[in-house]
Amino acid sequence: MGHKIKITIKRNRQQIVYAMAGITFILVIISAAYTIRQLYMEINMGGAVTTMAVVTASPKPSQEKTILVTMVPEQEHPVKENYLPYNEESIFTFLQGPKSWEERIDWAGSWGKEFYDGGSFGGFGCGLCCLANVYSTISTYQCTPVDMYKFTRKNTGYSGGGAIAWNYMDTALGKLGFSTSLKRKPRTYKAFMEQISEAECSIVLISSNNSRCYWRNTPGHYVTIFSYDKKTGTVFLADSGDPDHNRQRVELHKIYKSLKTASEWQYLIAGSYNSKDDIWKHKKTDGMWIKPGYIK
């Protein structure tokens, strides 16, 4: 009788051990599956095919082994609804003044303290900075504001030494391979917004005499605007006269209010660029200027 009881207890112990081993195995499998699922979700968010090592566990350490699991995303990332045509770091935003050069601010150049044909570039160079911004950002070539100054002196009726007029900027961009259109301020902001949103970029003439919503003590000043963002209603601003404004996103509505209506034209739309029509194809940005690290 005692012998039978011992056998029964032994069998019960074995069954308990096997049951516990089975439960442990199931828990390990569930844990491993959950870990793999989490890793898959994290890796899949990167949109790339990824291979990783996964250790499978078992009740007996001697049976552990490593397998390779390749995670393939179900689909590529969708295109952003509010896609901007340019990476902001690739946009050129030259500064014109002597103070910016003295303080060695990014985008400032020695031209800020120099005189050309009797005039101080720091005082009249905003239009040339705008043209250099447009050409260096949109085309496959680059130039500095001084390079652009020399080009416009040679290829348009611009005599130098002072602010460049709209018709000379329009002529210069045409010879550089751009389609352009000079515009007057439309009656509605909506019409203005639609034109700006369809342009590669635009040069606009602003004045604090029309509105002080963004600029102060600025009777007339050319700035360049890029990358209209429909969601925020903003544009990326290149303001050569103010480092605090330069490379900032600003509400397009403020620019509309600030357009200088005393001028014959208020803005210039720069459309597509065709290198075949570019008579210059200027490749270098040589000279003394502070080139940001994010510009190649």
PADO-111881 format. One record per residue (C-alpha): residue in three letters; y, x, z. Coordinates in nm, 2 decimals, m for minus. Layout:
N
<Ala; <Y; X; Z>>,
...
REM end
This chain:
296
<Met; <0.00; 0.00; 0.00>>,
<Gly; <0.23; 0.28; 0.10>>,
<His; <0.15; 0.46; m0.23>>,
<Lys; <0.24; 0.16; m0.44>>,
<Ile; <0.58; 0.12; m0.26>>,
<Lys; <0.66; 0.49; m0.33>>,
<Ile; <0.58; 0.44; m0.70>>,
<Thr; <0.80; 0.13; m0.71>>,
<Ile; <1.09; 0.30; m0.54>>,
<Lys; <1.06; 0.60; m0.78>>,
<Arg; <1.06; 0.37; m1.08>>,
<Asn; <1.36; 0.18; m0.95>>,
<Arg; <1.55; 0.51; m0.91>>,
<Gln; <1.46; 0.61; m1.26>>,
<Gln; <1.58; 0.28; m1.40>>,
<Ile; <1.91; 0.31; m1.20>>,
<Val; <1.96; 0.67; m1.33>>,
<Tyr; <1.89; 0.55; m1.69>>,
<Ala; <2.12; 0.25; m1.65>>,
<Met; <2.40; 0.47; m1.51>>,
<Ala; <2.35; 0.72; m1.79>>,
<Gly; <2.37; 0.43; m2.04>>,
<Ile; <2.69; 0.29; m1.89>>,
<Thr; <2.84; 0.64; m1.88>>,
<Phe; <2.76; 0.69; m2.25>>,
<Ile; <2.91; 0.36; m2.35>>,
<Leu; <3.23; 0.44; m2.15>>,
<Val; <3.26; 0.78; m2.31>>,
<Ile; <3.22; 0.63; m2.66>>,
<Ile; <3.48; 0.37; m2.59>>,
<Ser; <3.72; 0.64; m2.46>>,
<Ala; <3.66; 0.86; m2.76>>,
<Ala; <3.72; 0.57; m3.00>>,
<Tyr; <4.04; 0.48; m2.83>>,
<Thr; <4.16; 0.84; m2.84>>,
<Ile; <4.08; 0.87; m3.21>>,
<Arg; <4.26; 0.54; m3.28>>,
<Gln; <4.58; 0.67; m3.10>>,
<Leu; <4.57; 1.00; m3.28>>,
<Tyr; <4.52; 0.82; m3.61>>,
<Met; <4.83; 0.60; m3.54>>,
<Glu; <5.04; 0.90; m3.46>>,
<Ile; <4.93; 1.10; m3.75>>,
<Asn; <4.95; 0.81; m4.00>>,
<Met; <5.32; 0.77; m3.91>>,
<Gly; <5.39; 1.11; m4.07>>,
<Gly; <5.28; 0.98; m4.41>>,
<Ala; <5.05; 1.28; m4.48>>,
<Val; <4.68; 1.34; m4.51>>,
<Thr; <4.58; 1.53; m4.19>>,
<Thr; <4.26; 1.69; m4.08>>,
<Met; <4.19; 1.74; m3.71>>,
<Ala; <3.91; 1.84; m3.48>>,
<Val; <3.76; 1.58; m3.25>>,
<Val; <3.51; 1.66; m2.97>>,
<Thr; <3.24; 1.39; m2.93>>,
<Ala; <3.11; 1.36; m2.58>>,
<Ser; <2.77; 1.26; m2.45>>,
<Pro; <2.60; 1.24; m2.11>>,
<Lys; <2.44; 1.59; m2.17>>,
<Pro; <2.69; 1.87; m2.23>>,
<Ser; <2.44; 2.05; m2.44>>,
<Gln; <2.48; 1.78; m2.70>>,
<Glu; <2.86; 1.81; m2.74>>,
<Lys; <2.97; 1.90; m3.10>>,
<Thr; <3.29; 1.91; m3.31>>,
<Ile; <3.34; 1.71; m3.62>>,
<Leu; <3.63; 1.70; m3.87>>,
<Val; <3.80; 1.37; m3.92>>,
<Thr; <4.05; 1.33; m4.22>>,
<Met; <4.32; 1.07; m4.15>>,
<Val; <4.46; 0.92; m4.47>>,
<Pro; <4.76; 0.68; m4.44>>,
<Glu; <4.70; 0.33; m4.57>>,
<Gln; <5.03; 0.34; m4.76>>,
<Glu; <5.34; 0.56; m4.81>>,
<His; <5.66; 0.51; m4.62>>,
<Pro; <5.86; 0.23; m4.79>>,
<Val; <6.20; 0.33; m4.94>>,
<Lys; <6.48; 0.27; m4.69>>,
<Glu; <6.67; m0.05; m4.77>>,
<Asn; <7.00; 0.13; m4.72>>,
<Tyr; <6.93; 0.44; m4.92>>,
<Leu; <7.22; 0.69; m4.95>>,
<Pro; <7.24; 0.89; m5.28>>,
<Tyr; <7.33; 1.22; m5.11>>,
<Asn; <7.22; 1.41; m4.81>>,
<Glu; <7.54; 1.45; m4.62>>,
<Glu; <7.48; 1.82; m4.57>>,
<Ser; <7.48; 1.87; m4.95>>,
<Ile; <7.84; 1.73; m4.98>>,
<Phe; <8.12; 1.98; m5.02>>,
<Thr; <8.43; 1.92; m4.81>>,
<Phe; <8.68; 2.21; m4.85>>,
<Leu; <8.98; 2.24; m4.61>>,
<Gln; <9.32; 2.35; m4.74>>,
<Gly; <9.54; 2.46; m4.46>>,
<Pro; <9.64; 2.79; m4.29>>,
<Lys; <9.56; 2.67; m3.94>>,
<Ser; <9.20; 2.59; m4.04>>,
<Trp; <9.16; 2.94; m4.18>>,
<Glu; <9.32; 3.11; m3.88>>,
<Glu; <9.07; 2.92; m3.65>>,
<Arg; <8.78; 3.01; m3.89>>,
<Ile; <8.67; 2.65; m3.92>>,
<Asp; <8.38; 2.57; m4.16>>,
<Trp; <8.50; 2.49; m4.51>>,
<Ala; <8.84; 2.67; m4.46>>,
<Gly; <8.94; 2.95; m4.69>>,
<Ser; <9.19; 3.23; m4.72>>,
<Trp; <9.36; 3.02; m4.99>>,
<Gly; <9.51; 2.82; m4.69>>,
<Lys; <9.76; 3.10; m4.62>>,
<Glu; <9.82; 3.21; m4.99>>,
<Phe; <10.09; 3.11; m5.24>>,
<Tyr; <10.02; 3.02; m5.60>>,
<Asp; <10.30; 3.00; m5.86>>,
<Gly; <10.56; 2.99; m5.58>>,
<Gly; <10.39; 2.71; m5.38>>,
<Ser; <10.18; 2.72; m5.06>>,
<Phe; <9.83; 2.61; m5.13>>,
<Gly; <9.81; 2.47; m4.77>>,
<Gly; <10.09; 2.24; m4.86>>,
<Phe; <9.98; 2.11; m5.21>>,
<Gly; <9.61; 2.19; m5.24>>,
<Cys; <9.46; 1.85; m5.14>>,
<Gly; <9.40; 1.74; m5.50>>,
<Leu; <9.24; 2.07; m5.59>>,
<Cys; <9.01; 2.05; m5.29>>,
<Cys; <8.91; 1.70; m5.40>>,
<Leu; <8.82; 1.82; m5.75>>,
<Ala; <8.62; 2.11; m5.61>>,
<Asn; <8.44; 1.87; m5.38>>,
<Val; <8.34; 1.65; m5.67>>,
<Tyr; <8.23; 1.92; m5.90>>,
<Ser; <8.04; 2.12; m5.64>>,
<Thr; <7.86; 1.81; m5.50>>,
<Ile; <7.77; 1.61; m5.81>>,
<Ser; <7.72; 1.88; m6.08>>,
<Thr; <7.46; 2.15; m6.07>>,
<Tyr; <7.74; 2.41; m6.04>>,
<Gln; <7.98; 2.52; m5.77>>,
<Cys; <8.34; 2.63; m5.73>>,
<Thr; <8.61; 2.69; m5.47>>,
<Pro; <8.95; 2.51; m5.47>>,
<Val; <9.11; 2.83; m5.60>>,
<Asp; <8.86; 2.84; m5.89>>,
<Met; <8.95; 2.48; m5.96>>,
<Tyr; <9.32; 2.56; m5.95>>,
<Lys; <9.28; 2.83; m6.22>>,
<Phe; <9.07; 2.59; m6.43>>,
<Thr; <9.32; 2.31; m6.42>>,
<Arg; <9.61; 2.55; m6.50>>,
<Lys; <9.42; 2.67; m6.80>>,
<Asn; <9.27; 2.35; m6.93>>,
<Thr; <9.52; 2.07; m6.85>>,
<Gly; <9.90; 2.04; m6.85>>,
<Tyr; <9.92; 2.12; m6.48>>,
<Ser; <10.17; 2.39; m6.43>>,
<Gly; <10.07; 2.48; m6.07>>,
<Gly; <10.27; 2.56; m5.76>>,
<Gly; <10.26; 2.19; m5.65>>,
<Ala; <10.06; 1.88; m5.61>>,
<Ile; <9.84; 1.79; m5.91>>,
<Ala; <9.91; 1.46; m6.08>>,
<Trp; <9.65; 1.19; m6.15>>,
<Asn; <9.64; 1.24; m6.52>>,
<Tyr; <9.57; 1.61; m6.48>>,
<Met; <9.28; 1.54; m6.24>>,
<Asp; <9.14; 1.29; m6.48>>,
<Thr; <9.16; 1.53; m6.77>>,
<Ala; <9.00; 1.81; m6.57>>,
<Leu; <8.71; 1.60; m6.46>>,
<Gly; <8.66; 1.49; m6.82>>,
<Lys; <8.63; 1.85; m6.94>>,
<Leu; <8.39; 1.92; m6.65>>,
<Gly; <8.15; 1.66; m6.79>>,
<Phe; <8.23; 1.35; m6.58>>,
<Ser; <8.30; 1.00; m6.68>>,
<Thr; <8.61; 0.88; m6.50>>,
<Ser; <8.83; 0.58; m6.45>>,
<Leu; <9.18; 0.57; m6.29>>,
<Lys; <9.23; 0.25; m6.08>>,
<Arg; <9.50; 0.05; m5.91>>,
<Lys; <9.44; m0.12; m5.58>>,
<Pro; <9.27; m0.45; m5.65>>,
<Arg; <9.39; m0.77; m5.48>>,
<Thr; <9.07; m0.81; m5.28>>,
<Tyr; <8.88; m0.57; m5.06>>,
<Lys; <8.55; m0.70; m5.21>>,
<Ala; <8.65; m0.58; m5.56>>,
<Phe; <8.74; m0.24; m5.42>>,
<Met; <8.42; m0.22; m5.23>>,
<Glu; <8.21; m0.30; m5.53>>,
<Gln; <8.37; m0.03; m5.74>>,
<Ile; <8.33; 0.23; m5.47>>,
<Ser; <7.97; 0.14; m5.41>>,
<Glu; <7.88; 0.19; m5.77>>,
<Ala; <8.06; 0.52; m5.81>>,
<Glu; <7.91; 0.87; m5.77>>,
<Cys; <8.22; 0.94; m5.56>>,
<Ser; <8.59; 0.88; m5.57>>,
<Ile; <8.92; 1.05; m5.51>>,
<Val; <9.17; 0.82; m5.33>>,
<Leu; <9.54; 0.86; m5.25>>,
<Ile; <9.63; 0.74; m4.90>>,
<Ser; <9.96; 0.70; m4.72>>,
<Ser; <10.05; 0.61; m4.36>>,
<Asn; <10.35; 0.42; m4.51>>,
<Asn; <10.10; 0.16; m4.62>>,
<Ser; <9.89; 0.16; m4.30>>,
<Arg; <9.86; 0.37; m3.99>>,
<Cys; <9.51; 0.24; m3.91>>,
<Tyr; <9.36; 0.59; m3.97>>,
<Trp; <9.62; 0.84; m4.09>>,
<Arg; <9.95; 0.92; m3.92>>,
<Asn; <10.26; 1.10; m4.06>>,
<Thr; <10.10; 1.12; m4.40>>,
<Pro; <10.33; 1.00; m4.68>>,
<Gly; <10.08; 1.09; m4.95>>,
<His; <9.74; 1.27; m4.94>>,
<Tyr; <9.43; 1.29; m5.17>>,
<Val; <9.09; 1.26; m5.00>>,
<Thr; <8.74; 1.24; m5.14>>,
<Ile; <8.49; 0.97; m5.04>>,
<Phe; <8.11; 0.98; m5.10>>,
<Ser; <7.80; 0.77; m5.01>>,
<Tyr; <7.91; 0.42; m4.94>>,
<Asp; <7.68; 0.27; m4.68>>,
<Lys; <7.65; m0.11; m4.73>>,
<Lys; <7.50; m0.17; m4.39>>,
<Thr; <7.79; m0.01; m4.19>>,
<Gly; <8.06; m0.05; m4.45>>,
<Thr; <8.15; 0.32; m4.43>>,
<Val; <8.19; 0.61; m4.65>>,
<Phe; <8.15; 0.99; m4.60>>,
<Leu; <8.50; 1.13; m4.59>>,
<Ala; <8.62; 1.47; m4.72>>,
<Asp; <8.97; 1.52; m4.58>>,
<Ser; <9.10; 1.87; m4.66>>,
<Gly; <9.41; 1.82; m4.45>>,
<Asp; <9.25; 1.73; m4.11>>,
<Pro; <8.94; 1.91; m3.97>>,
<Asp; <8.90; 1.62; m3.72>>,
<His; <8.87; 1.37; m4.01>>,
<Asn; <8.67; 1.60; m4.24>>,
<Arg; <8.30; 1.52; m4.27>>,
<Gln; <8.32; 1.19; m4.08>>,
<Arg; <8.21; 0.84; m4.17>>,
<Val; <8.50; 0.60; m4.19>>,
<Glu; <8.52; 0.23; m4.26>>,
<Leu; <8.60; 0.17; m4.62>>,
<His; <8.82; m0.11; m4.53>>,
<Lys; <9.06; 0.13; m4.36>>,
<Ile; <9.09; 0.33; m4.68>>,
<Tyr; <9.16; 0.01; m4.87>>,
<Lys; <9.44; m0.07; m4.64>>,
<Ser; <9.58; 0.29; m4.66>>,
<Leu; <9.59; 0.32; m5.04>>,
<Lys; <9.93; 0.44; m5.15>>,
<Thr; <10.07; 0.15; m5.36>>,
<Ala; <10.39; 0.34; m5.44>>,
<Ser; <10.19; 0.56; m5.67>>,
<Glu; <10.11; 0.46; m6.03>>,
<Trp; <9.74; 0.50; m5.95>>,
<Gln; <9.56; 0.47; m5.62>>,
<Tyr; <9.21; 0.61; m5.69>>,
<Leu; <8.99; 0.77; m5.94>>,
<Ile; <8.63; 0.67; m5.99>>,
<Ala; <8.40; 0.96; m6.08>>,
<Gly; <8.09; 0.83; m6.27>>,
<Ser; <7.80; 1.01; m6.41>>,
<Tyr; <7.80; 1.39; m6.49>>,
<Asn; <7.67; 1.54; m6.81>>,
<Ser; <7.63; 1.91; m6.82>>,
<Lys; <7.65; 1.91; m7.20>>,
<Asp; <8.01; 1.80; m7.18>>,
<Asp; <8.10; 2.06; m6.91>>,
<Ile; <8.30; 2.33; m7.08>>,
<Trp; <8.31; 2.54; m6.76>>,
<Lys; <7.97; 2.55; m6.59>>,
<His; <8.10; 2.76; m6.31>>,
<Lys; <7.82; 2.90; m6.09>>,
<Lys; <7.98; 3.09; m5.81>>,
<Thr; <8.19; 3.02; m5.50>>,
<Asp; <8.31; 3.38; m5.44>>,
<Gly; <8.60; 3.45; m5.22>>,
<Met; <8.70; 3.46; m4.85>>,
<Trp; <8.60; 3.13; m4.70>>,
<Ile; <8.38; 2.99; m4.41>>,
<Lys; <8.06; 2.87; m4.57>>,
<Pro; <7.86; 2.65; m4.34>>,
<Gly; <7.50; 2.74; m4.28>>,
<Tyr; <7.36; 2.42; m4.42>>,
<Ile; <7.51; 2.49; m4.77>>,
<Lys; <7.29; 2.70; m4.99>>,
REM end
